[in-house]
Amino acid sequence: MGASGDGRPDPDALLRAAAQEGRGRLKIFLGAAPGVGKTYEMLSEGAAKKRDGVDVVVAVVETHGRVETEALTRGHEIVPRRAVAYEGRTLHEMDLDAVLARAPQLVLVDELAHTNAPGSRHSKRYQDVEELLAAGIDVYSTINIQHVESLNDVVASFTRVRVRETVPDSILEQAEIEVVDIPPDELIDRLKAGKVYLPQEATRALGHFFSKSNLSALRELALRRAAQAVDAQMLEHVRAMGVGGTWAGSDRIVVAVSELPGADGLVRVAKRVADALKAPWTALFIETPRTQHFTDAQHQRVAATMTLATQLGGAIATVPAPSVTEGIQTFLADARATQLVLGKSKRSRWFELRHGSVVDRLVRATPGVTVHVVPIEDGTEADRSARSRGRGWGTPTGYVASLLGVAAITALASALFHILNLGNVALLYLLPVMAAASLYGLRTGLFAGFLSSLAYNFFFLPPTGTLTVNNPENVVSIFVLLGVAIATSQLTSRVRAQADLAAASARTNATLAGFLRQITSINDPTEASQMICDDVKRLFGVQVVLLVPSLGGELEVQAATDPGYRLDTMDQAAASWAFDNGVSAGKGSGTLAASEWLFQPLKAGGRVLGVLGVSRDAGDDPIRADQLPLLASLIDQSALVLERLRLEAEMRDVDAVRTRDRLRAALLSSVSHDLRTPLTAVIAAANELEHGATPELIGTIKSESARLNRFIANLLDMARVEAGALKLNIEAVDLGDAVTGAAHDARRALEGHSVRLDVPPDLPLVRADPQLLHHCLLNLLDNAGRYGEPGTEIVIEGRHHYGQIQLAVLDNGPGLPPGREAEVFETFRRLEGSDRAIGGTGLGLAIVKAFAEAMDMRVEARNRADGTGAAFALLFPSSLIVRDTARESAV
């Protein structure tokens, strides 16, 4: 909450203000409709800033052919727009990078709600503006009221036109807003004069969007939204500065509700006042020590009143405080409320003389707040008796304990009387007074004080054994003792009440913190839902069920505390109502109250994610009024966690779709090249066969068919790897034989290169799958043949050192980009290192890595030490090396 008028700044507001340091300032020229002069006003103010010495540039201005607007652009520096090709057309968008490089003090950006062309860095222009602001550049921009996200539905309801380009309200909340306003009749005249649209477009617009009723409603929305923004910014400033007072930029209404029967009428009065003023309102309940003595009927009445407030569109708040007056006064200051709705029941003169009037105290204590006083009922006899108990008359145990405490102090003072004077004895009697007041309440403390004064007089003031006092000084001592006892009782009782409230608040905060700490550590929606149900049951002692929409749109149970729960038709209807309308339904609410469950919607991100149902046995209301704020906080936190999990799941789905799209595009690209090329060669050779077969043609057909077969084998091998269907046939393999066989089979891919085999004959045997190892070597040699410069040498070398064998293929190509060596083993990844058009799918090296890891080998890529190309190595750890004795026996 904000500063409470005590001069202390709000830490949250200070943090938000500090976050704006170094950022640019945004000013929005807000209009009710096109043609009111937003762009003209923006350019005019930009020109004024430029005359004042400010560095101003124009990034985007849409003049729509208006001569007056175009004339204003001539005095400004205009950053050329960026051309974007899209579906055969050329679109011109703001060049964000050019503006950032130019780094002006102020940039003019028209049409904030504009959608950028596909391929731009940001999809929306307001995101470009946010990047400019983050760079410390001030921005002037324009927007029409129908483009504000929260008002989109409202505008569509009466204009019958729904705009698709919207701006989040958060953008307006951080901006300075200037309303560019002209009367509807003047705007219609401008439209007829062709100053807004072309004549044929103007005629159609006058009959639809630009009717006088629509323009009047849009104008009202623009003015009201600007007032709300100004009010929110003003509140943020005064909270950050710790300034007291109401500071009413717009009205804010608070209705104080109680346990009395007429409290629901107060809520309806507050709703009518709020509707008349178009202002937000809050139903406030003050939780005092007296609340602990409420009957079940009073708890239910408060719960029903707060539920009614939420159904009527108001916010609810429960504030712990030592007294109703202090609680209301503090909340009014924190909320900067301007109007207060209070109920006043019929009380006797004697009652008001003894206890005073809450209404009178609040009127005196809240200057600047308009107080509406509404007569309400005083309640039933049970309510009055509960109020009597709530005033703290104490319990028999407290009075007995006070009596025993006074007796014990009397005995102690009698034993020590020979070393104590009367003043010290009087001080001893304060001990039972303080103990009784702190443990059992004010009136028990007063009883202990009165009893202490009698005991002091009877046992210690002469003449002892009587209540008679001979010395006038002793009379003063008795009254001083009684006065000190009363004051001590009051202070101790107040400290106790504040301690109880602080403990209750601490318990609530600890509950919320513990709940949030546990639930945020979970990444599975079902597990999180079950934890939500279990924690709500533990805290409130109720049965809990959580329902979410299924793929078919029907609500289904995702978690519950009792496997044997049962939702009948009425319960299902209440749950569906709460989900569809975003308000509570069921028992204790104003909708479908015949249900045994109370369903509360889980709302986050502007949507309802599900509903949480609670139920209590024996027909009682599920939740008491004093528990509603804690339950509402838990529901809000739960909704945020479920929304986070939903967004994470959506992002995973989006990533999967992107991956599939990337794979599909790469596969199509590879098919268009790696299939078409060998097929073209085979077809051409087959055509030539009509003129007679030659060894060259037969060789071409064989080599290209082998190439095509190898490509298809790569695709199948990759599918086997991803499906986990790879089967190994491990045996001892001679690397010299393996390298020779692979070089022979890859001779077509190595055509134009010389090949040097540098594999020592004394290399130990290794354990591997011969077929998979052969595929690995073929793909490495094929890669070397593709990227090695024509006419250069390709080397296959084997080395045995440091307990492992390294089998490497070295080419003389362009090498690998530094720092990106590991990327070559990613699926469909090709790091082109030269200007030559190099074919390939990007599957070969990915298959090498997958096969090598399947055989417990490693593969690595690096640039050659002499800088003449790349080197790809298979690494056989010592666990795969066959001992010499095994090799000898194999030979």
KANOR-V460955 format. One record per residue. N is the residue number from 1. RES is the residue in one letter. PHI is phi in degrees with one decimal (999 if undefined). Layout:
# KANOR-V460955
n,res,phi
N,RES,PHI
N,RES,PHI
This chain:
# KANOR-V460955
n,res,phi
1,M,999
2,G,-81.3
3,A,-65.3
4,S,-97.2
5,G,76.8
6,D,-97.0
7,G,86.5
8,R,-95.4
9,P,-64.4
10,D,-78.9
11,P,-59.0
12,D,-63.1
13,A,-65.8
14,L,-64.8
15,L,-64.9
16,R,-65.6
17,A,-67.3
18,A,-65.1
19,A,-66.3
20,Q,-83.8
21,E,-63.5
22,G,86.3
23,R,-90.3
24,G,-73.3
25,R,-102.8
26,L,-109.4
27,K,-123.0
28,I,-113.2
29,F,-94.3
30,L,-100.3
31,G,-124.5
32,A,-78.8
33,A,-162.2
34,P,-60.6
35,G,95.4
36,V,-80.0
37,G,105.7
38,K,-64.1
39,T,-63.8
40,Y,-60.6
41,E,-67.0
42,M,-63.4
43,L,-65.6
44,S,-64.5
45,E,-68.2
46,G,-61.7
47,A,-64.9
48,A,-64.0
49,K,-63.4
50,K,-65.2
51,R,-64.3
52,D,-82.7
53,G,97.2
54,V,-82.4
55,D,-78.3
56,V,-118.6
57,V,-131.4
58,V,-104.4
59,A,-92.4
60,V,-146.1
61,V,-140.0
62,E,-104.6
63,T,-84.4
64,H,53.5
65,G,77.0
66,R,-81.3
67,V,-62.4
68,E,-62.9
69,T,-69.3
70,E,-62.0
71,A,-63.7
72,L,-72.6
73,T,-77.5
74,R,-67.6
75,G,-88.7
76,H,-108.4
77,E,-77.9
78,I,-112.1
79,V,-79.5
80,P,-57.2
81,R,-79.9
82,R,-95.4
83,A,-84.2
84,V,-126.8
85,A,-83.4
86,Y,-148.3
87,E,50.0
88,G,79.3
89,R,-117.5
90,T,-112.4
91,L,-101.4
92,H,-117.5
93,E,-116.3
94,M,-60.8
95,D,-87.6
96,L,-61.5
97,D,-64.3
98,A,-66.5
99,V,-66.2
100,L,-63.2
101,A,-68.0
102,R,-70.0
103,A,50.3
104,P,-77.4
105,Q,-77.7
106,L,-139.8
107,V,-126.1
108,L,-100.3
109,V,-127.4
110,D,-80.3
111,E,53.0
112,L,-62.5
113,A,-84.4
114,H,-62.2
115,T,-94.2
116,N,-73.1
117,A,-67.3
118,P,-56.7
119,G,97.5
120,S,-72.4
121,R,-63.1
122,H,-120.2
123,S,-77.1
124,K,-123.2
125,R,-67.6
126,Y,-64.6
127,Q,-71.4
128,D,-61.0
129,V,-63.9
130,E,-62.0
131,E,-68.8
132,L,-64.5
133,L,-63.7
134,A,-62.6
135,A,-82.9
136,G,85.3
137,I,-100.1
138,D,-73.0
139,V,-132.8
140,Y,-106.5
141,S,-145.8
142,T,-129.8
143,I,-161.9
144,N,-96.5
145,I,-64.2
146,Q,-69.7
147,H,-91.4
148,V,-78.7
149,E,-56.0
150,S,-69.4
151,L,-104.2
152,N,-60.3
153,D,-68.0
154,V,-62.7
155,V,-64.2
156,A,-64.8
157,S,-67.5
158,F,-114.1
159,T,-91.9
160,R,61.4
161,V,-128.2
162,R,-106.8
163,V,-81.9
164,R,-94.0
165,E,-97.9
166,T,-128.1
167,V,-122.2
168,P,-60.3
169,D,-61.3
170,S,-61.6
171,I,-67.0
172,L,-68.6
173,E,-67.1
174,Q,-97.5
175,A,-108.3
176,E,-82.0
177,I,-114.5
178,E,-119.2
179,V,-83.7
180,V,-97.1
181,D,-130.1
182,I,-135.7
183,P,-62.8
184,P,-56.1
185,D,-62.6
186,E,-67.4
187,L,-66.0
188,I,-63.9
189,D,-63.3
190,R,-62.7
191,L,-66.0
192,K,-65.4
193,A,-79.8
194,G,77.4
195,K,-89.4
196,V,-115.3
197,Y,-129.0
198,L,-64.0
199,P,-51.9
200,Q,-66.8
201,E,-71.6
202,A,-63.4
203,T,-62.2
204,R,-67.2
205,A,-66.2
206,L,-62.7
207,G,-85.0
208,H,-127.4
209,F,-66.0
210,F,-93.4
211,S,-73.0
212,K,-63.5
213,S,-64.7
214,N,-63.6
215,L,-64.5
216,S,-64.7
217,A,-66.2
218,L,-63.8
219,R,-63.8
220,E,-63.7
221,L,-61.7
222,A,-64.1
223,L,-65.8
224,R,-68.1
225,R,-66.3
226,A,-64.8
227,A,-63.8
228,Q,-63.7
229,A,-64.7
230,V,-63.2
231,D,-63.5
232,A,-63.9
233,Q,-68.4
234,M,-65.2
235,L,-62.5
236,E,-60.8
237,H,-68.8
238,V,-68.8
239,R,-69.7
240,A,-65.5
241,M,-87.4
242,G,70.4
243,V,-85.4
244,G,-81.6
245,G,107.9
246,T,-82.5
247,W,52.0
248,A,-84.9
249,G,-78.6
250,S,-149.5
251,D,-75.6
252,R,-135.0
253,I,-112.4
254,V,-125.8
255,V,-115.9
256,A,-90.5
257,V,-107.3
258,S,-138.2
259,E,-86.7
260,L,-73.8
261,P,-61.0
262,G,-87.7
263,A,-65.7
264,D,-65.5
265,G,-65.1
266,L,-62.6
267,V,-62.9
268,R,-67.7
269,V,-62.7
270,A,-62.2
271,K,-63.0
272,R,-67.4
273,V,-65.1
274,A,-64.5
275,D,-64.8
276,A,-66.2
277,L,-96.5
278,K,54.5
279,A,-124.1
280,P,-72.7
281,W,-144.4
282,T,-135.9
283,A,-91.1
284,L,-115.9
285,F,-120.2
286,I,-96.2
287,E,-94.5
288,T,-110.2
289,P,-56.4
290,R,-65.3
291,T,-61.3
292,Q,-65.2
293,H,-101.1
294,F,-65.4
295,T,-79.3
296,D,-60.9
297,A,-63.9
298,Q,-69.6
299,H,-59.2
300,Q,-64.8
301,R,-66.0
302,V,-64.7
303,A,-61.7
304,A,-64.2
305,T,-66.5
306,M,-67.4
307,T,-64.0
308,L,-60.9
309,A,-62.9
310,T,-67.2
311,Q,-67.7
312,L,-86.0
313,G,95.4
314,G,-94.6
315,A,-87.2
316,I,-125.5
317,A,-150.3
318,T,-121.2
319,V,-120.9
320,P,-76.3
321,A,-159.0
322,P,-63.5
323,S,-144.1
324,V,-62.6
325,T,-62.1
326,E,-63.4
327,G,-63.5
328,I,-65.3
329,Q,-62.0
330,T,-64.3
331,F,-66.7
332,L,-60.9
333,A,-68.3
334,D,-65.9
335,A,-84.3
336,R,53.8
337,A,-70.9
338,T,-108.5
339,Q,-138.9
340,L,-129.0
341,V,-106.0
342,L,-124.3
343,G,-103.6
344,K,-130.3
345,S,-87.8
346,K,-77.5
347,R,-124.6
348,S,-72.0
349,R,-60.6
350,W,-62.0
351,F,-64.1
352,E,-69.7
353,L,-66.2
354,R,-78.5
355,H,-111.0
356,G,77.5
357,S,-118.1
358,V,-60.9
359,V,-62.5
360,D,-63.0
361,R,-64.6
362,L,-69.6
363,V,-61.9
364,R,-75.0
365,A,-90.1
366,T,-125.9
367,P,-66.3
368,G,90.3
369,V,-108.0
370,T,-77.7
371,V,-108.9
372,H,-97.0
373,V,-105.7
374,V,-117.5
375,P,-65.6
376,I,-135.4
377,E,-71.1
378,D,-84.7
379,G,99.5
380,T,-83.9
381,E,-63.0
382,A,-65.1
383,D,-64.2
384,R,-68.1
385,S,-68.4
386,A,-65.9
387,R,-64.2
388,S,-64.9
389,R,-66.2
390,G,-68.1
391,R,-76.5
392,G,82.7
393,W,-69.7
394,G,91.0
395,T,-121.9
396,P,-55.2
397,T,-61.3
398,G,-64.0
399,Y,-68.9
400,V,-65.2
401,A,-64.1
402,S,-63.7
403,L,-61.5
404,L,-66.6
405,G,-64.2
406,V,-64.4
407,A,-62.9
408,A,-66.0
409,I,-65.6
410,T,-62.0
411,A,-63.3
412,L,-64.7
413,A,-65.3
414,S,-64.6
415,A,-70.0
416,L,-104.7
417,F,-62.5
418,H,-70.6
419,I,-113.4
420,L,-113.6
421,N,-96.2
422,L,-64.5
423,G,-63.3
424,N,-68.2
425,V,-62.7
426,A,-61.0
427,L,-65.0
428,L,-60.5
429,Y,-72.2
430,L,-72.6
431,L,-62.4
432,P,-65.9
433,V,-64.7
434,M,-64.3
435,A,-65.0
436,A,-66.7
437,A,-66.4
438,S,-76.2
439,L,-90.0
440,Y,-125.2
441,G,109.5
442,L,-62.7
443,R,-69.1
444,T,-66.2
445,G,-66.0
446,L,-64.3
447,F,-61.2
448,A,-64.6
449,G,-65.8
450,F,-65.0
451,L,-65.1
452,S,-64.6
453,S,-65.4
454,L,-65.9
455,A,-65.7
456,Y,-62.8
457,N,-69.2
458,F,-70.0
459,F,-98.0
460,F,-125.6
461,L,-92.5
462,P,-70.8
463,P,-75.9
464,T,-69.4
465,G,85.5
466,T,-135.9
467,L,-97.0
468,T,-83.0
469,V,-123.0
470,N,-86.9
471,N,-89.6
472,P,-59.6
473,E,-62.7
474,N,-69.5
475,V,-63.6
476,V,-61.5
477,S,-61.1
478,I,-63.3
479,F,-69.1
480,V,-64.2
481,L,-61.5
482,L,-66.1
483,G,-65.9
484,V,-63.0
485,A,-63.9
486,I,-65.5
487,A,-62.3
488,T,-63.6
489,S,-63.3
490,Q,-64.7
491,L,-64.4
492,T,-64.1
493,S,-64.9
494,R,-66.6
495,V,-61.2
496,R,-63.5
497,A,-62.4
498,Q,-65.2
499,A,-64.8
500,D,-63.5
501,L,-65.3
502,A,-63.7
503,A,-65.7
504,A,-63.8
505,S,-64.5
506,A,-64.4
507,R,-62.8
508,T,-63.2
509,N,-63.8
510,A,-65.5
511,T,-62.4
512,L,-63.2
513,A,-64.7
514,G,-64.4
515,F,-61.2
516,L,-67.2
517,R,-64.4
518,Q,-72.7
519,I,-74.9
520,T,-73.3
521,S,-85.0
522,I,-101.3
523,N,-114.5
524,D,-109.2
525,P,-59.7
526,T,-66.5
527,E,-65.0
528,A,-63.8
529,S,-62.7
530,Q,-65.1
531,M,-65.5
532,I,-58.9
533,C,-62.0
534,D,-64.0
535,D,-69.5
536,V,-64.0
537,K,-63.7
538,R,-64.4
539,L,-80.5
540,F,-115.6
541,G,65.0
542,V,-127.3
543,Q,-83.5
544,V,-130.5
545,V,-139.3
546,L,-120.8
547,L,-115.7
548,V,-130.9
549,P,-71.4
550,S,-84.7
551,L,-62.1
552,G,-83.2
553,G,94.9
554,E,-82.2
555,L,-76.1
556,E,-133.7
557,V,-75.3
558,Q,-101.4
559,A,-158.0
560,A,-156.8
561,T,-83.8
562,D,-124.3
563,P,-60.3
564,G,-93.8
565,Y,-62.2
566,R,-147.7
567,L,-106.2
568,D,-86.1
569,T,-61.4
570,M,-65.0
571,D,-64.2
572,Q,-62.2
573,A,-64.7
574,A,-65.1
575,A,-63.9
576,S,-64.6
577,W,-62.9
578,A,-61.9
579,F,-71.5
580,D,-70.9
581,N,-105.1
582,G,70.2
583,V,-131.0
584,S,-68.5
585,A,-150.3
586,G,109.4
587,K,-62.4
588,G,89.2
589,S,-108.2
590,G,-93.3
591,T,-128.5
592,L,50.8
593,A,-70.1
594,A,-71.5
595,S,-68.0
596,E,-83.1
597,W,-115.5
598,L,-104.7
599,F,-107.7
600,Q,-115.7
601,P,-73.5
602,L,-99.7
603,K,-114.4
604,A,-161.1
605,G,63.6
606,G,76.3
607,R,-142.5
608,V,-93.4
609,L,-88.7
610,G,175.1
611,V,-134.5
612,L,-110.8
613,G,-106.6
614,V,-127.1
615,S,-148.5
616,R,-124.2
617,D,-70.6
618,A,65.8
619,G,74.0
620,D,-76.0
621,D,-63.9
622,P,-61.5
623,I,-133.7
624,R,-77.9
625,A,-62.0
626,D,-71.7
627,Q,-95.1
628,L,-59.6
629,P,-60.2
630,L,-65.8
631,L,-62.9
632,A,-62.1
633,S,-65.9
634,L,-63.7
635,I,-65.7
636,D,-60.8
637,Q,-65.3
638,S,-63.1
639,A,-62.1
640,L,-63.9
641,V,-66.3
642,L,-64.2
643,E,-65.6
644,R,-62.3
645,L,-65.1
646,R,-65.3
647,L,-64.9
648,E,-63.0
649,A,-64.8
650,E,-64.2
651,M,-64.9
652,R,-63.9
653,D,-65.3
654,V,-63.5
655,D,-62.6
656,A,-64.4
657,V,-64.9
658,R,-63.1
659,T,-63.7
660,R,-63.4
661,D,-63.3
662,R,-65.3
663,L,-65.3
664,R,-64.4
665,A,-64.5
666,A,-66.8
667,L,-66.0
668,L,-61.6
669,S,-62.7
670,S,-68.5
671,V,-62.8
672,S,-65.5
673,H,-106.7
674,D,-74.3
675,L,-91.6
676,R,-67.0
677,T,-62.5
678,P,-66.7
679,L,-65.3
680,T,-62.3
681,A,-65.3
682,V,-64.8
683,I,-63.9
684,A,-62.5
685,A,-65.5
686,A,-63.6
687,N,-64.2
688,E,-70.2
689,L,-62.5
690,E,-62.7
691,H,-97.3
692,G,117.2
693,A,-77.3
694,T,-128.4
695,P,-58.7
696,E,-65.0
697,L,-65.1
698,I,-62.3
699,G,-64.4
700,T,-60.9
701,I,-60.1
702,K,-65.2
703,S,-67.6
704,E,-69.6
705,S,-65.5
706,A,-64.7
707,R,-63.2
708,L,-64.0
709,N,-64.0
710,R,-65.9
711,F,-64.3
712,I,-65.3
713,A,-62.4
714,N,-61.4
715,L,-61.2
716,L,-66.4
717,D,-62.7
718,M,-65.4
719,A,-64.4
720,R,-63.9
721,V,-62.9
722,E,-67.3
723,A,-84.3
724,G,69.8
725,A,-101.6
726,L,-81.6
727,K,-109.2
728,L,-103.9
729,N,-127.0
730,I,-78.7
731,E,-155.1
732,A,-73.6
733,V,-126.6
734,D,-88.5
735,L,-65.7
736,G,-62.1
737,D,-65.0
738,A,-62.9
739,V,-67.5
740,T,-62.1
741,G,-63.2
742,A,-66.6
743,A,-65.3
744,H,-67.2
745,D,-71.0
746,A,-98.2
747,R,-62.2
748,R,-65.9
749,A,-68.6
750,L,-97.3
751,E,-61.1
752,G,92.8
753,H,-121.9
754,S,-90.8
755,V,-119.3
756,R,-119.8
757,L,-96.8
758,D,-119.9
759,V,-115.7
760,P,-58.7
761,P,-69.7
762,D,-93.8
763,L,-64.4
764,P,-64.5
765,L,-69.0
766,V,-127.3
767,R,-88.7
768,A,-162.3
769,D,-86.2
770,P,-57.2
771,Q,-67.7
772,L,-66.2
773,L,-62.4
774,H,-61.3
775,H,-62.3
776,C,-60.6
777,L,-66.9
778,L,-60.3
779,N,-68.0
780,L,-66.0
781,L,-69.5
782,D,-61.9
783,N,-64.1
784,A,-65.3
785,G,-67.2
786,R,-71.0
787,Y,-97.5
788,G,-70.2
789,E,-62.0
790,P,-56.1
791,G,84.6
792,T,-92.5
793,E,-95.3
794,I,-110.7
795,V,-113.6
796,I,-115.0
797,E,-124.4
798,G,-122.1
799,R,-137.4
800,H,-118.9
801,H,-154.6
802,Y,55.1
803,G,77.3
804,Q,-140.2
805,I,-107.4
806,Q,-118.6
807,L,-114.7
808,A,-119.7
809,V,-114.6
810,L,-113.8
811,D,-115.5
812,N,-117.9
813,G,-92.2
814,P,-73.7
815,G,83.9
816,L,-112.8
817,P,-59.7
818,P,-58.1
819,G,85.0
820,R,-118.6
821,E,-59.2
822,A,-71.2
823,E,-68.8
824,V,-66.9
825,F,-90.0
826,E,-78.6
827,T,-63.3
828,F,62.5
829,R,-96.0
830,R,-129.1
831,L,-99.6
832,E,-67.3
833,G,-112.5
834,S,-147.4
835,D,-84.5
836,R,-74.3
837,A,-76.1
838,I,-111.5
839,G,-79.3
840,G,124.4
841,T,-99.1
842,G,81.6
843,L,-94.5
844,G,-56.2
845,L,-70.2
846,A,-63.7
847,I,-68.2
848,V,-56.7
849,K,-64.3
850,A,-64.1
851,F,-65.1
852,A,-62.7
853,E,-66.0
854,A,-63.6
855,M,-95.6
856,D,66.0
857,M,-100.9
858,R,-121.6
859,V,-132.6
860,E,-141.8
861,A,-125.0
862,R,-158.0
863,N,-85.9
864,R,-64.0
865,A,-61.7
866,D,-86.0
867,G,73.5
868,T,-103.0
869,G,162.9
870,A,-111.7
871,A,-132.1
872,F,-120.4
873,A,-125.6
874,L,-97.1
875,L,-111.8
876,F,-101.9
877,P,-69.6
878,S,-61.2
879,S,-66.8
880,L,-99.4
881,I,-88.7
882,V,-84.5
883,R,-61.9
884,D,-58.2
885,T,-61.6
886,A,-67.6
887,R,-67.6
888,E,-61.6
889,S,-65.9
890,A,-68.4
891,V,-68.5
